[in-house]
Amino acid sequence: MSLEHLTEFEKRVKEDRSLQEKLKDAKCEGCVISVAEDEGLTITEEEVKGLVTDSGNQSGMNAILEYWNGHR
């Protein structure tokens, strides 16, 4: 399901500079979802919004937030 995809996306973001750059350009949750979809992964808008609201509780997901400027 998409939680596994979210975890995989976070792992790829940590390792891939081009993904980090794409996230820096992402302006909204939909843009983050599009970046993940380009990687063959499915995540939902609710999961992306959850990263922002629950970032303190979701260990490891901070790599996505670190590079995604749209959440600020």
GIGILIN-V143827 format. One record per residue. N is the residue number from 1. SS is DSSP state (helix for helix, strand for strand, loop for the rest). NEAR is the number of other C-alpha atoms within 10 Angstrom. D_CENTER is the distance of its C-alpha to the mean C-alpha in whole Angstrom. Layout:
N & SS & NEAR & D_CENTER
N & SS & NEAR & D_CENTER
This chain:
1 & loop & 8 & 15
2 & helix & 13 & 12
3 & helix & 12 & 11
4 & helix & 12 & 12
5 & helix & 18 & 10
6 & helix & 22 & 7
7 & helix & 15 & 9
8 & helix & 15 & 10
9 & helix & 25 & 6
10 & helix & 19 & 6
11 & helix & 15 & 10
12 & helix & 18 & 10
13 & helix & 22 & 8
14 & helix & 18 & 10
15 & helix & 12 & 13
16 & loop & 10 & 13
17 & helix & 11 & 14
18 & helix & 11 & 13
19 & helix & 21 & 10
20 & helix & 20 & 10
21 & helix & 13 & 12
22 & helix & 17 & 10
23 & helix & 25 & 8
24 & helix & 17 & 11
25 & helix & 15 & 12
26 & loop & 20 & 10
27 & loop & 14 & 12
28 & loop & 16 & 11
29 & helix & 17 & 9
30 & helix & 14 & 10
31 & helix & 17 & 10
32 & helix & 23 & 6
33 & helix & 21 & 7
34 & helix & 17 & 10
35 & helix & 18 & 8
36 & helix & 24 & 7
37 & helix & 14 & 11
38 & helix & 11 & 12
39 & loop & 14 & 11
40 & loop & 10 & 13
41 & loop & 17 & 11
42 & loop & 18 & 11
43 & loop & 21 & 8
44 & loop & 17 & 10
45 & helix & 14 & 10
46 & helix & 9 & 12
47 & helix & 16 & 9
48 & helix & 21 & 6
49 & helix & 14 & 10
50 & helix & 13 & 10
51 & helix & 20 & 8
52 & helix & 16 & 10
53 & helix & 12 & 13
54 & loop & 13 & 13
55 & loop & 15 & 11
56 & loop & 11 & 15
57 & loop & 11 & 15
58 & loop & 12 & 12
59 & loop & 10 & 13
60 & loop & 13 & 11
61 & loop & 22 & 8
62 & helix & 17 & 9
63 & helix & 17 & 8
64 & helix & 26 & 4
65 & helix & 18 & 7
66 & helix & 14 & 9
67 & helix & 19 & 9
68 & loop & 22 & 7
69 & helix & 14 & 11
70 & helix & 15 & 11
71 & helix & 16 & 10
72 & loop & 7 & 14
